[in-house]
């Protein structure tokens, strides 16, 4: 398993941490800060899912008038992790 840590930009959460297995499946997704209940739900929904599929599903989600959101930041974290693999 490879551990990924990503510092978020423009969201209430400050960082995202997760692990990727050899098949690029997400495990142990955690957000530092933000809407705790919603982000726990996202973590559970993403558990064991293919990183590329999660990235495509959550990319572009906005939070209110902000140009990004915690899920959108997750897509950026996944994209960076895949590019740096």
Backbone as numpy.savetxt, mean C-alpha at the origin, in Angstrom:
# Nx Ny Nz CAx CAy CAz Cx Cy Cz
10.88 -13.76 2.13 10.03 -12.57 2.13 10.91 -11.33 2.13
10.47 -10.36 1.41 11.17 -9.08 1.32 10.32 -8.01 1.99
10.90 -7.27 2.91 10.18 -6.21 3.62 10.30 -4.90 2.86
9.16 -4.22 2.71 9.12 -2.94 2.01 8.65 -1.88 2.99
9.35 -0.76 3.03 8.93 0.40 3.81 8.87 1.59 2.87
7.76 2.34 2.92 7.56 3.45 2.00 7.05 4.64 2.77
7.69 5.79 2.61 7.24 7.02 3.24 6.20 7.66 2.33
5.00 7.87 2.88 3.90 8.40 2.08 4.03 9.91 1.90
3.32 10.44 0.93 3.31 11.87 0.62 1.87 12.33 0.42
1.47 13.37 1.15 0.15 13.97 0.94 -1.00 13.24 1.60
-0.72 12.36 2.57 -1.80 11.63 3.25 -1.63 11.74 4.76
-2.67 11.35 5.48 -2.61 11.34 6.94 -1.65 10.26 7.44
-1.59 9.13 6.74 -0.63 8.10 7.13 0.77 8.59 6.80
1.73 8.19 7.61 3.11 8.64 7.44 3.97 7.65 6.66
3.61 6.37 6.76 4.39 5.35 6.06 3.56 4.08 5.88
4.04 3.24 4.98 3.41 1.95 4.69 4.51 0.89 4.77
4.19 -0.23 5.40 5.12 -1.36 5.46 4.37 -2.62 5.06
5.05 -3.47 4.30 4.47 -4.76 3.92 5.59 -5.68 3.49
5.24 -6.94 3.31 6.20 -7.93 2.84 5.72 -8.47 1.52
6.66 -8.80 0.65 6.37 -9.44 -0.63 7.05 -10.81 -0.64
6.28 -11.84 -1.00 6.88 -13.16 -1.09 7.47 -13.36 -2.49
7.93 -14.56 -2.77 8.58 -14.86 -4.06 7.65 -14.73 -5.26
6.34 -14.76 -5.01 5.36 -14.62 -6.09 4.77 -13.22 -6.14
5.41 -12.27 -5.44 4.94 -10.88 -5.34 3.54 -10.79 -4.74
3.28 -11.62 -3.75 2.03 -11.53 -3.00 2.29 -10.72 -1.73
1.30 -9.88 -1.38 1.43 -8.98 -0.24 1.07 -9.69 1.06
1.88 -9.42 2.09 1.64 -9.97 3.43 1.95 -8.89 4.47
1.22 -8.95 5.57 1.47 -8.08 6.74 1.49 -6.60 6.40
0.52 -6.15 5.61 0.42 -4.74 5.23 -0.01 -3.91 6.44
0.76 -2.85 6.72 0.46 -1.96 7.84 0.69 -0.51 7.41
-0.19 0.36 7.86 -0.04 1.79 7.65 0.29 2.43 8.99
1.18 3.39 9.00 1.52 4.14 10.20 0.76 5.46 10.15
-0.28 5.57 10.99 -1.14 6.75 10.99 -2.31 6.55 10.05
-3.12 7.58 9.93 -4.27 7.52 9.05 -5.51 6.98 9.74
-6.52 6.64 8.99 -7.80 6.14 9.50 -7.65 4.66 9.86
-7.39 4.40 11.11 -6.99 3.08 11.58 -7.92 1.95 11.10
-9.21 2.09 11.31 -10.13 1.02 10.93 -10.13 0.76 9.44
-10.22 1.81 8.64 -10.22 1.64 7.19 -8.91 1.02 6.69
-7.81 1.46 7.26 -6.52 0.95 6.80 -6.27 -0.47 7.25
-6.82 -0.86 8.40 -6.76 -2.27 8.80 -7.54 -3.11 7.80
-8.70 -2.60 7.38 -9.51 -3.31 6.39 -8.78 -3.48 5.08
-8.11 -2.44 4.62 -7.32 -2.54 3.39 -6.24 -3.60 3.55
-5.58 -3.59 4.71 -4.53 -4.58 4.95 -5.06 -6.00 4.86
-6.21 -6.24 5.45 -6.78 -7.59 5.41 -7.23 -7.98 4.01
-7.79 -7.02 3.28 -8.24 -7.31 1.92 -7.06 -7.60 0.98
-5.92 -7.00 1.25 -4.74 -7.17 0.40 -3.93 -8.42 0.76
-4.14 -8.98 1.94 -3.35 -10.13 2.40 -3.39 -11.27 1.38
-2.22 -11.67 0.91 -2.10 -12.79 -0.03 -2.42 -12.45 -1.47
-2.77 -11.21 -1.75 -3.11 -10.82 -3.12 -1.85 -10.49 -3.91
-1.93 -10.66 -5.23 -0.81 -10.31 -6.11 -0.61 -8.79 -6.07
0.62 -8.37 -5.85 0.94 -6.96 -5.72 0.52 -6.16 -6.96
0.74 -6.70 -8.13 0.40 -5.99 -9.36 -1.11 -5.73 -9.46
-1.92 -6.71 -9.05 -3.37 -6.55 -9.09 -3.84 -5.49 -8.10
-3.27 -5.52 -6.90 -3.61 -4.51 -5.89 -3.22 -3.13 -6.41
-2.04 -3.01 -6.96 -1.56 -1.73 -7.49 -2.53 -1.16 -8.51
-2.98 -1.98 -9.44 -3.91 -1.52 -10.47 -5.25 -1.11 -9.89
-5.74 -1.83 -8.90 -7.06 -1.55 -8.32 -7.10 -0.25 -7.52
-6.01 0.05 -6.80 -6.06 1.20 -5.89 -5.42 2.47 -6.46
-4.72 2.34 -7.58 -4.08 3.51 -8.19 -5.13 4.56 -8.56
-4.83 5.82 -8.20 -5.68 6.93 -8.61 -6.81 7.25 -7.64
-7.00 6.46 -6.59 -8.04 6.77 -5.61 -7.64 8.06 -4.90
-8.61 8.96 -4.74 -8.36 10.23 -4.08 -9.08 10.27 -2.74
-8.58 11.09 -1.84 -9.19 11.29 -0.52 -9.70 12.72 -0.47
-11.01 12.88 -0.59 -11.58 14.22 -0.60 -11.01 15.03 -1.76
-10.52 16.22 -1.45 -9.95 17.09 -2.48 -8.45 16.86 -2.69
-7.88 15.97 -1.91 -6.44 15.68 -2.06 -6.21 14.94 -3.38
-5.05 15.16 -3.99 -4.76 14.47 -5.26 -4.35 13.01 -5.08
-4.28 12.54 -3.84 -3.86 11.16 -3.55 -4.64 10.65 -2.35
-4.34 9.43 -1.93 -4.98 8.81 -0.78 -4.04 7.72 -0.26
-4.38 7.14 0.87 -3.56 6.03 1.39 -3.52 4.86 0.39
-4.66 4.46 -0.20 -4.59 3.39 -1.20 -3.74 3.78 -2.42
-3.85 5.02 -2.87 -3.04 5.48 -4.00 -1.57 5.45 -3.64
-1.23 5.84 -2.41 0.16 5.77 -1.96 0.64 4.32 -1.90
-0.26 3.39 -1.55 0.09 1.98 -1.57 0.47 1.55 -2.98
-0.26 2.03 -3.99 0.09 1.68 -5.38 1.48 2.17 -5.73
1.84 3.35 -5.25 3.17 3.89 -5.51 4.25 3.08 -4.78
3.93 2.65 -3.56 4.87 1.82 -2.79 5.11 0.49 -3.50
4.05 -0.12 -4.01 4.17 -1.39 -4.72 4.97 -1.21 -6.00
4.65 -0.16 -6.74 5.36 0.11 -7.99 6.86 0.27 -7.74
7.21 1.03 -6.70 8.61 1.24 -6.36 9.29 -0.07 -5.93
8.56 -0.88 -5.14 9.12 -2.15 -4.67 9.39 -3.10 -5.83
8.49 -3.15 -6.79 8.66 -4.02 -7.95 9.83 -3.53 -8.81
9.92 -2.21 -9.00 11.00 -1.65 -9.82 12.37 -1.88 -9.18
12.41 -1.92 -7.84 13.69 -2.09 -7.15 13.99 -3.53 -6.79
13.19 -4.47 -7.28 13.40 -5.88 -6.94 14.63 -6.46 -7.60
